[in-house]
């Protein structure tokens, strides 16, 4: 044991002496490589996972909230909606509640130009319509902030709609199953809406623009009373009740509270995680695996870099190593010194990487998401996952530093001193 401790102390001394005397440019370059390796392992995976988190976050802020109530599978709407909404608003955990009507239907543009022309294909598509209270929906999901053209709905609007971007040809990605974008549609344009057999000509008030996977891009909004009339609904029972909770409130516990109160008898009660589209979790795991694969390439490159640096360093100091062995310094102590050097590069690189990641990248990208066609991506970097990646960098670097030093130290002492192969 004493021998091992002595070797460690001697190795530490030799490593410290070597690092202090090393070229500042060389040290900076190696640390820079380690920083890039750290960021490659963490940020690439974080952004890929963040793409999916961006999509799911849009569903939470724009559609589901923290908890959402929808009609039971065997019902067309939420029964006793007014009483249910009043109960929810009275609970202390609740921040905002929005009630919506929803219905499928069709929307047609440019119908005036081809009236009576049976040989012209209509510019019509199936659509998902949502009836809202404009002020409540603005408080819930800041819907007005997504109006890129035109203006937001007002409480007194009549026969007015907001079109999601996927319904407008200049913002969409072309024709998709059951969705044909409308052509030459701008704020003020007339469109023909058909819902439950009821037809009405309406005016486009504005166009909502968000990423392709955003809920608002796939919906058409109008005042709740307008949609209720088109649906032929004679009562005030709604189809969705979305709830935003106050900061720190537990959505699962709130869901259970509603179920215990009997709300589950008239509505399907789901947390945000339960309500997001099927397959999102699997896509998230897939992207994480892709990110890990890409990051692994960077880890291999960094390991090779450390191997080459340590090997050249040990090779050029072969005579010095021989002298150390000749005066009684053990090979294990010399190998330990190079392991400490590798550890130094790994820890300093990871430390700088942590400062860049949590001090700048994560907060900046959270405040200014990377807007991509499919999502507004953030960087997902849980502390536990980051710690695991740091451990991988340290292990790989230490191994990469030990192997070349072991190769040189095993050389015959006299041959090393005389420079013989």
Helices and strands as residue ranges (DSSP letters): H 2-21, H 24-59, I 60-64, E 67-70, H 81-89, E 94-109, E 123-132, H 134-141, G 143-146, E 147-150, E 160-164, G 165-167, E 190-195, E 198-208, G 215-218, E 220-223, H 224-231, E 240-245, H 251-260, G 263-265, E 268-271, H 272-275, H 280-316, H 318-326, H 331-356, I 357-361, H 362-367, E 370-371, E 376-377, H 383-409, H 413-418
